[in-house]
Amino acid sequence: MSAFNIAAAGALNASQAFASSAGRIAANAGKNDVLSDFVDQIEARHAFEANVQVLKSADDMVGQLLNIKA
């Protein structure tokens, strides 16, 4: 698998995890376990950002390779 595919799949998983934790926060508003859902959201955001950085790096590498070939 290419870095693009792996990073895109990771970003999708992180996005789904973020949405899931947001749904749990909305459903559990006023209960004690909201804090763990906020932590899950923060983790999902960091995972998403990391995967976006992988996508950017892979894009930069392909761009450099194309510049070398040109």
N, C-alpha and C positions, 0 to 999 in steps of 0.2 A: 504494500500500500504506500501511496505517496504521502508526503508531509501535508499536502493540501487536504487529502481525504481524512487523514487522522485528525487534523486540527478542526476541520469542519464538523466531524462527528463529535469531537470533544466539546466544541462550542454549542452544538445542538443539545447534547446531554446536559451541559451546564445551564442552558436556557430553560430546559424542561425542569431541572431541579429547582431553579429559581421560581418558576411559575408554581410548582408544587408547594414549595414552602410558603409562597405568598397566599395560596389558597388555604393552607393550614392556619396561617396567621389570621386570615379573615374569618375562618370558621371557629377559631379558638379565642377570639377577642375577649378579654376579660378573664381568661384562665391563666394559670401559672406557667404553662409550658411554652408561652410565646417566645421567651428568650432563646430557647434552643432553635426555634424556627428562624429567628433573626440571625443566629449564628450560621444556620444552614444557608440563608440567603447570602451572607457575606462570603462563605466558602464558594458558593455557586458563582458569585460575581468574580471572585479571584480566578476561579477555574476558567470562566469565560474570557476574561482579560488575557490570561496566559495563552489560551488557544488562539486568540486573535493575534497575539504577538508572534506565535509560530507561523500563522498564515502570512503575516507581513514579512517575516524573515525568509520564508520559502519564496514569496513573490520577489523579494529583493535578489535572492540567489538566482532565480530563473532570469530575472532582468540582467544581472551581471553576466550570466552565461550567454545570453543572446547578444549582449554588447561585445563580448569577446569573439563570438562567431561572426559578427557583422564586419 
